[in-house]
Amino acid sequence: MTVPAPTFLLDAHHSHAAFSPDEPDLSCHMMNGAGRYNIGQLAKAAGVPVTTVRYYERIGLLPPAGRTGSNYRYYDRHSLERLRFIRLAHAGGFSISDIQSMLQVANGLKSTAQCREIGNLIEQRLEAVRSQIQELKRLEKILTGDLRLCRDGKPGRCAVVEQLQTAAKG
């Protein structure tokens, strides 16, 4: 049984950084029949640069599934799902620390009762988003006023530039 993703994750596919369910299944690009990906194949399947996979590995978010006899790291389907989870959470605006907590819950390292922590993270993120929206609305008013000044200005003069020059003087 598949558990549906939270709404914020479902909507995250509109961001260029998020996993799109419409992306092709690249399982045919696996290294061998054992269901292993090398780092480049994993990155391609997830739609991220190899440097992103290395970064997530270095900070402990994405350990390799194992090493080959030649000591190359390899990844499996679980690794791909984990990488997509990380991308979706990141696209939702969550920090690396937040994502680590979410992964601990997902991996059963924290009890589901601690899911309240995730709810708190979402509340904090929502508060930050609302604050950003208010700041953007304020900026929209300023830019709308500046545009009006530009359109109503006298030829050869720019009222916005003049205001900025005056403000810069002191």
C-alpha angles and dihedrals in degrees: 000000000000118000112218117242118250113269094253088058094047091053092046092081088081088071118084089231096055130089113259118213085217092064112114119258103252095190088118086069093063118132095241144345090278090079096252128150125199115220094266093049092048091049091049093047090052095041096239134117118263088244089064092054090049091048093051090047092049093052092046101251096111117030116186115254088236148303130278123232086265089055095250114144117244133192134205138206090281089056090053092049091048091050090050090048089053091049093049093049091046091050086052087061098254121149125238089256091052091049091050089055091048091050091051090055091044091050093048093245088123123041119255086242085071087062084099085075088061089050088053090050090052091049090051092047091048090051090052091049091050090051090050090050091054091049091049091050089052090049090048090056091050093048092046090053092047091050090051090051090051094049094044095042128115119261113268093022133083113205092197093054090046091052091049091048091050092048091048091056093063 
